[in-house]
Amino acid sequence: MMQAAAKDEYGENLAGASILVIDDEPGMRNFLTKILTPRCKRVEQAASPDEATRILDQAHFDLVILDNIMPGRTGLEWLREQGKVGFFADTILITAYADLETAITALRTGVADFVLKPFRANQILNAVARALDRKYLRRENYLLKHELSAEGSAMRGRLLGKSVAIEKTREILHRLAPLPTPVLFTGASGTGKEIAARTLHSMSDRAEQPFVAVNCAAVAPDRVGQELFGLIDDQNIRKDGLFLHADGGTLFLDEVAQMPDQVQAALLRVLEEKRIRPVGAEREIPLNLRFLFATNANLEQAVQEGRFRADLYHRINVFQLDMPNLSDRSEDIVELAALFMEQFSVSLGMPALDLNEETLLKFCRYDWPGNVRELRNLIERSVILGEFPEEFSGSGNISGVRAIETLDLVTQRHIMHVLDTCDGNRAEAARRLGVSRKTIDRKCAGWGL
């Protein structure tokens, strides 16, 4: 009840926070622990900077509440020392001595807030809530910029279709969703590996946490390490990487075959130990991440040719899910085409084109070597130009097409194929097709079956 009330009054970030209290006065440590523990996920305390250092070497905290005046050295001196080895929490400084020099030094050292003693419980709780809100706002802004700058950022959505192939994929994703198991998505370019990964994330208990997608081929080889692991620069300023920004959620590494050798070795260690060490840091950070991977390359061949580490391949290939080509799920083309047409008509502010029977039939007969991405790009170009390419255009009159190739017969052949695989069980065929049993009965009656 206390955590629920805190969530309402001080924001949802407080309830999930881990906080370290550092103060040499037992009364102050106990006071802060008493007011924070019922409202936070985890609260620990340290009586000295040295004890705090040992704790930070073992665990990660979202926030540190730090007393400035302590025996041996000040809190700010200790904070500067920590910056050199890697300090990854935001800090609130508490002190009874509020001179201008201390305030300036605190800001330069990266302190998030400054609270004067004596203070009331609501003052420190408000300061903690503000610091956490700013921390997560920075993360959201960073991830939003990353998402918008990522290649193919427009291709976001859900896994569409009712074909047997896509229903089987959904069924596997449902089984994988509650598990921590790494998944390797394989398949040709444009088959929807990232969308499947996002779908898996949305089904899991991490759905409210970040989903971070990284295209390993799109990041310069000399920057992949910094982008993923983060950096402590020459001024001891921390720049968090995507691993830390994704903490608690899911990290999706696409085009993993393009990852440089040195990053492959570092990633293997992360997968085994669930800890990272940012570039330039001495201290490691524990992680809570679900890892998903994707490639359209033959990783086994890459291992044989020495381009990909065999030990990393076996570590990420715990469960492999091969995404079907669009030509293997042609019955989904109508639904996909209609969705893309609606999306681009709205986003471009241009009239939608008529997806008549002849055009849809030509779509269904085409091989789509670029898969769903090719279909999407074709519809976007067609909306911009105001017409389909000649090979796909149609007036709606299909008299020039052989009768056996009408869209209705394409549908009939597919339903009959599914019934065949179900040994004539109409209820099971209806389940696989995502329609009612009555629909199957009605279609079969119309075909005289």
C-alpha positions in Angstrom: 0.0 0.0 0.0 2.8 2.3 0.9 4.5 1.7 -2.5 1.2 2.4 -4.4 0.7 5.6 -2.5 4.3 6.7 -3.3 3.8 5.9 -6.9 0.8 8.3 -7.0 2.4 11.1 -5.0 6.0 10.9 -6.1 5.8 9.2 -9.6 6.2 5.7 -10.7 10.0 5.9 -11.0 10.4 6.0 -7.2 8.7 2.6 -6.7 11.2 0.8 -9.0 14.3 2.6 -7.8 17.4 1.2 -6.1 19.1 3.8 -3.8 22.3 3.8 -1.8 22.5 6.1 1.3 26.0 7.2 2.3 26.4 9.1 5.7 28.6 8.6 8.7 25.8 9.5 11.1 23.7 6.4 12.0 20.7 8.6 12.8 20.6 10.2 9.4 21.2 6.8 7.6 18.4 5.2 9.6 16.0 8.2 9.0 16.6 8.1 5.2 16.4 4.3 5.1 13.1 4.3 7.0 11.3 6.8 4.7 12.7 5.3 1.5 12.4 1.6 2.1 8.6 1.3 1.9 8.5 3.4 -1.2 11.5 2.0 -3.2 12.5 -1.3 -4.7 15.8 -1.5 -2.8 17.6 0.7 -0.3 21.1 0.0 1.1 23.3 2.1 3.4 27.0 2.8 3.9 28.7 4.4 6.9 31.8 5.6 5.0 33.1 6.3 1.5 35.2 3.1 1.6 32.2 1.0 2.5 30.2 2.6 -0.3 33.0 1.8 -2.8 32.8 -1.9 -1.9 29.0 -1.9 -2.3 29.2 -0.2 -5.7 31.8 -2.7 -6.9 29.1 -5.4 -6.4 25.8 -3.7 -7.2 24.3 -1.0 -9.4 22.1 1.8 -8.0 19.9 4.3 -9.7 20.6 7.0 -7.2 23.1 7.8 -4.4 22.2 10.1 -1.5 25.6 11.4 -0.3 26.6 13.3 2.8 29.3 15.8 2.0 31.1 16.2 5.3 32.5 12.8 6.5 35.7 11.8 8.3 38.7 11.3 6.0 37.4 13.0 2.9 34.3 14.9 1.7 31.6 13.3 -0.3 32.6 15.4 -3.4 36.2 14.2 -3.1 35.0 10.7 -3.0 32.6 11.3 -6.0 35.5 12.6 -8.1 37.5 9.5 -7.3 34.6 7.3 -8.3 34.3 9.1 -11.6 37.7 7.9 -12.6 36.8 4.2 -12.1 33.2 4.5 -13.3 30.3 5.9 -11.4 26.9 5.1 -12.9 24.3 6.5 -10.6 22.8 10.0 -10.2 23.7 11.8 -6.9 21.9 13.9 -4.4 24.3 15.8 -2.1 23.1 16.5 1.5 25.0 19.0 3.7 24.6 21.4 6.5 27.1 23.9 5.0 25.7 25.6 1.9 28.5 27.9 0.6 28.7 29.0 -3.0 32.0 27.2 -3.6 30.5 23.8 -2.5 27.5 24.3 -4.7 29.6 25.1 -7.8 31.9 22.1 -7.1 28.9 19.9 -6.8 27.5 21.0 -10.1 30.8 20.5 -11.8 31.1 17.0 -10.3 27.7 16.1 -11.8 25.5 16.2 -8.7 21.8 16.1 -9.7 20.5 18.0 -6.7 21.6 19.7 -3.5 19.6 19.4 -0.2 20.3 21.3 3.0 20.2 19.8 6.5 18.0 19.7 8.4 15.3 18.7 6.0 11.8 17.1 6.3 10.9 13.7 4.8 8.8 15.2 2.0 11.8 17.5 0.9 14.1 14.6 0.4 11.4 12.4 -1.2 10.6 15.2 -3.7 14.3 15.7 -4.5 14.7 11.9 -5.1 11.6 11.8 -7.3 12.8 14.8 -9.3 16.3 13.2 -9.8 14.8 9.9 -11.0 12.3 11.7 -13.3 15.2 13.6 -14.9 17.2 10.4 -15.2 14.5 8.5 -17.0 13.5 11.5 -19.1 17.2 11.6 -20.4 16.9 7.9 -21.2 13.6 8.3 -23.0 15.0 11.2 -25.1 18.2 9.3 -25.9 16.3 6.2 -27.0 13.8 8.3 -29.0 16.6 9.9 -30.9 18.2 6.5 -31.5 14.9 5.1 -32.7 14.3 8.0 -35.1 17.8 7.9 -36.5 17.9 4.1 -36.9 17.7 2.8 -40.5 14.2 1.7 -41.3 12.7 3.5 -38.3 9.4 3.7 -40.2 9.0 0.0 -40.3 7.5 -0.4 -36.8 4.4 -2.4 -36.2 2.9 -5.7 -35.3 3.2 -9.1 -36.9 0.4 -9.2 -39.4 -1.2 -12.1 -41.3 -3.2 -15.3 -40.7 -1.3 -17.7 -42.9 -0.2 -21.0 -41.5 3.5 -19.9 -41.5 2.8 -16.7 -39.6 0.5 -18.3 -37.1 3.2 -20.9 -36.4 5.6 -18.0 -35.8 3.2 -16.4 -33.4 2.7 -19.6 -31.5 6.5 -20.0 -31.0 6.8 -16.3 -29.9 4.1 -17.0 -27.3 6.1 -19.9 -25.9 9.3 -17.9 -25.8 7.8 -14.7 -24.3 8.0 -15.6 -20.6 11.5 -17.1 -20.9 14.9 -15.4 -20.6 16.3 -17.5 -23.5 18.2 -15.6 -26.2 16.6 -15.9 -29.7 18.3 -15.7 -33.0 16.0 -14.5 -35.8 17.1 -15.7 -39.3 15.6 -15.3 -42.7 16.0 -13.2 -45.8 16.1 -9.4 -45.7 12.6 -7.8 -45.3 10.9 -10.8 -43.7 10.1 -8.9 -40.5 12.8 -10.1 -38.1 12.8 -6.9 -36.1 8.9 -6.8 -36.0 8.9 -10.3 -34.7 11.5 -9.3 -32.0 9.3 -6.4 -31.0 6.3 -8.7 -30.9 8.2 -11.0 -28.6 9.1 -8.1 -26.3 5.5 -6.9 -26.2 4.4 -10.4 -25.1 6.9 -10.6 -22.3 7.0 -9.3 -18.7 9.5 -6.7 -20.0 6.9 -5.0 -22.2 6.8 -1.8 -20.1 10.6 -1.5 -20.3 12.7 -0.3 -23.3 13.1 -2.2 -26.5 16.3 -1.1 -28.0 17.2 -2.1 -31.6 20.8 -1.8 -32.9 21.8 -2.4 -36.5 25.4 -3.6 -36.1 26.1 -2.9 -39.8 25.0 0.7 -39.5 27.4 1.7 -36.8 31.0 2.5 -37.7 33.2 -0.4 -36.5 35.4 2.0 -34.3 32.2 3.3 -32.6 30.3 0.0 -31.9 32.0 -0.5 -28.6 31.2 3.0 -27.3 27.6 2.9 -28.7 26.9 -0.4 -26.9 29.0 -0.2 -23.7 29.2 3.5 -23.1 32.2 5.6 -22.3 34.1 7.4 -19.5 35.9 10.3 -21.2 39.1 12.1 -20.3 37.2 14.5 -18.0 35.6 11.5 -16.2 32.2 12.4 -17.8 30.0 9.4 -18.2 28.2 8.7 -21.5 25.9 5.7 -21.1 25.7 3.2 -23.9 22.7 1.3 -25.3 23.3 -1.6 -22.9 22.7 0.6 -19.9 19.8 2.5 -21.5 18.1 -0.8 -22.3 18.6 -2.2 -18.8 15.5 -4.0 -17.6 14.2 -4.4 -21.1 15.2 -6.0 -24.4 18.3 -5.4 -26.6 17.9 -6.5 -30.2 21.1 -6.8 -32.2 20.4 -6.9 -35.9 22.9 -7.8 -38.6 25.0 -9.5 -35.8 27.3 -11.1 -38.4 28.7 -7.6 -39.1 29.9 -7.1 -35.5 33.7 -6.4 -35.3 35.9 -9.1 -33.7 36.7 -7.2 -30.6 33.0 -6.4 -29.9 32.2 -10.1 -30.5 34.6 -11.0 -27.7 33.1 -8.4 -25.3 29.5 -9.4 -26.1 30.3 -13.1 -25.3 31.5 -12.0 -21.9 28.4 -9.9 -21.3 26.2 -12.8 -22.2 28.1 -15.1 -19.8 28.5 -12.7 -16.9 25.5 -10.3 -17.3 27.9 -7.4 -16.6 29.5 -4.7 -18.8 32.5 -2.4 -18.5 32.2 0.9 -20.3 35.2 2.1 -22.4 37.7 3.8 -20.1 36.1 2.5 -16.9 37.5 0.1 -14.3 34.2 -0.8 -12.6 31.7 -3.2 -14.2 27.9 -2.7 -14.1 25.5 -5.6 -13.6 22.8 -5.8 -16.3 19.2 -7.2 -16.5 18.6 -7.7 -20.2 16.8 -10.0 -22.6 19.0 -10.4 -25.7 17.6 -11.0 -29.2 19.7 -11.3 -32.3 19.0 -11.3 -36.1 20.9 -12.0 -39.3 20.2 -12.7 -42.9 23.7 -14.2 -43.3 24.7 -17.8 -42.9 26.4 -17.7 -39.5 27.6 -21.3 -39.7 29.5 -20.5 -42.8 30.8 -17.3 -41.2 32.2 -19.4 -38.3 33.8 -21.8 -40.7 35.4 -18.9 -42.6 36.7 -17.4 -39.3 34.5 -14.2 -39.7 32.4 -15.0 -36.6 33.4 -16.5 -33.3 32.3 -20.1 -32.8 31.8 -19.7 -29.1 29.6 -16.6 -29.6 27.6 -18.4 -32.3 26.8 -21.3 -29.9 25.9 -18.8 -27.2 23.4 -16.8 -29.2 22.0 -19.7 -31.1 20.1 -21.2 -28.2 16.8 -20.9 -30.1 16.7 -20.1 -33.8 13.5 -18.8 -35.4 13.5 -18.6 -39.2 11.1 -16.0 -40.6 9.1 -17.1 -43.6 9.4 -15.4 -47.0 6.4 -13.4 -48.2 6.1 -15.8 -51.2 5.5 -18.6 -48.6 2.7 -16.6 -47.0 1.1 -15.1 -50.1 -2.4 -15.2 -48.5 -1.2 -12.4 -46.1 -0.5 -10.0 -49.0 -4.0 -8.6 -49.2 -4.0 -7.6 -45.5 -0.4 -6.2 -45.7 -1.1 -4.2 -48.8 -4.3 -2.7 -47.3 -2.5 -1.7 -44.2 0.4 -0.1 -46.0 -2.0 1.7 -48.4 -3.9 3.2 -45.4 -0.7 4.2 -43.6 0.9 6.0 -46.5 -2.3 7.6 -47.6 -2.6 9.2 -44.2 1.1 10.0 -43.5 1.8 11.4 -47.0 -1.6 13.2 -47.2 -2.3 11.7 -50.6 -5.3 9.7 -52.0 -5.2 5.9 -51.5 -5.0 3.8 -54.7 -7.6 1.2 -55.5 -6.5 -2.2 -54.5 -8.8 -4.0 -57.0 -9.0 -7.7 -57.6 -6.6 -7.7 -60.6 -3.9 -5.7 -58.8 -4.2 -8.0 -55.8 -4.0 -11.1 -58.0 -0.8 -9.8 -59.5 0.6 -9.1 -56.1 -0.2 -12.7 -55.1 1.5 -14.1 -58.2 4.7 -12.1 -57.8 7.7 -13.7 -56.0 8.6 -10.6 -53.8 12.4 -11.2 -53.5 12.6 -8.2 -51.1 9.7 -9.7 -49.0 7.5 -7.4 -46.9 9.9 -4.5 -47.2 9.6 -4.6 -51.0 5.8 -4.7 -50.8 5.8 -1.7 -48.4 8.2 0.3 -50.6 6.3 -0.4 -53.7 3.0 0.9 -52.2 4.8 4.0 -50.8 6.2 4.8 -54.3 2.8 4.1 -55.9 1.0 6.5 -53.6 3.5 9.2 -54.3 3.2 8.7 -58.1 -0.6 8.2 -58.0 -0.5 4.9 -59.8 0.9 1.3 -59.6 3.8 0.2 -61.9 2.5 -1.2 -65.1 3.2 -4.8 -64.1 0.9 -4.4 -61.1 -1.8 -2.0 -62.4 -5.3 -3.3 -63.1 -8.7 -2.0 -64.0 -10.5 -4.5 -61.9 -11.5 -6.4 -65.0 -9.9 -9.8 -64.9 -11.4 -11.2 -68.1 -8.0 -11.4 -69.6 -6.7 -13.6 -66.8 -7.3 -17.3 -66.9 -10.3 -18.2 -64.8 -8.3 -20.6 -62.6 -6.2 -17.7 -61.5 -8.9 -15.5 -60.0 -8.4 -14.3 -56.5 -11.3 -16.4 -55.3 -9.6 -19.5 -56.6 -6.3 -18.5 -55.1 -8.2 -18.3 -51.8 -9.8 -21.7 -52.5 -6.5 -23.4 -53.2 -5.1 -22.1 -50.0 -8.0 -23.2 -47.8 -8.0 -26.6 -49.5 -4.2 -26.9 -48.8 -4.8 -26.1 -45.1 -7.6 -28.6 -44.9 -5.3 -31.2 -46.5 -2.7 -30.6 -43.9 -5.4 -31.0 -41.2 -6.7 -34.2 -42.7 -10.0 -32.5 -43.5 -10.6 -31.3 -39.9 -12.5 -28.1 -40.6 -12.3 -26.8 -37.0 -8.5 -27.1 -36.9 -8.3 -25.5 -40.4 -10.4 -22.6 -39.2 -8.1 -22.1 -36.1 -5.0 -22.0 -38.3 -6.6 -19.6 -40.8 -7.9 -17.3 -38.0 -11.5 -17.6 -39.2 -14.7 -19.2 -37.8 -15.7 -22.7 -38.5 -18.9 -21.3 -40.1 -16.7 -19.4 -42.6 -15.0 -22.6 -43.7 -18.4 -24.4 -44.0 -19.8 -21.6 -46.0 -16.8 -21.5 -48.4 -16.9 -25.2 -48.9 -20.6 -25.2 -49.5 -20.1 -22.4 -52.1 -17.5 -24.6 -53.8 -19.8 -27.6 -53.8 -17.7 -29.5 -51.3 
